[in-house]
Amino acid sequence: MAIVGCGTISQLNVPGYLRHENCEVTVLCDPNRERAQQKAKHWGISPRIVTEYDDVLNDSQIDAVELLTPKFMHPEQIIAGLDAGKHVSCQKPIATTMAETDQISAAVDRAGTKFRTTENFLHYPPIVKAKELLDAGVIGEPSMLRVRTVRANHTDDVDFQLEPEALVWRRDADKNAGGLLYDDGWHKYATAIWWLGDVEKVISMVTKTDDFMVETPSAAIFKFKDRSCLGVFEYSSADEMQIRSKYYPADEFFEIQGSKGSIWVTRCTGEMLDLPPVMVVKGTSTEGIQVPMDWIEGFNRSARHFIDCIVRDEQPNMDFDFSRHTLQVALSIYQASEKEQPVDPRSLV
């Protein structure tokens, strides 16, 4: 395995690969050699350090790459990796435009290797447990999904460090399709699609601020295809509120309401609520379900899933079609707000 990009998110994505018995991280690639060297020392490994992606592509000993690079680089790097015969896992989002996904699609079709978009939420144990309960019919037929995101401040210092450069390119409108609703929101849209299926209609109201990344308060409503079910997505910020978190100072709350009851996922990125991570509420009874709930577990299990799928010759989740539809949904939120009318994400091509 080669890790391409040793910035902030590598702190979360790489440990799972290091722990896998069938994976050896032999190359770190980053334009900042010193940063790659520091990460290698921190992880206790002695990989080859390179500063050019071509050095990874031309290395016949590399089977797979994990792309942890800025979003605007993803399409070109995905295509180059697949054309070089590597298995490719790329940090979300897959691209910034639908036209770019057409080029990726052609590369995926001609490749003999695996491709996926890296999505830690789909491997986070509380979200996985909610999927199991939903599929088992525990709450009956779902009719409403609520996803609330709040961004606040840390309660105290944490070991997780944000690279200064991480905010520079993110705030460049020419290199991003949007702010937090595109970048962080992707996780929530992917989760909703995984739980309930494709989205056929989006209505939204997006708040623009002086900071390109900050788009709060904002809200969107989804209509899921072939279901009498809606999804409500709320995005807010609380600059004067502190939140417990080992990682980013944010947290999410998920509620799926069904005909027999509801499922709550009470924590995700942070640790805001002192509740069991998963709860089943049936009006007259409430059951708390304990599963691993450290946010990094989703990253660790995502890494394991990718390697296991390569070894077993199986397709990892968040494949091209799933990734493409998630991008359609993310972009349709902006379009629906701008047009002040509903948008079918599938109409974005």
Order of alpha helices (4+ residues) and beta strands (2+ residues): beta-alpha-beta-alpha-beta-alpha-beta-alpha-beta-alpha-beta-alpha-beta-alpha-alpha-alpha-beta-beta-beta-beta-beta-beta-beta-alpha-alpha
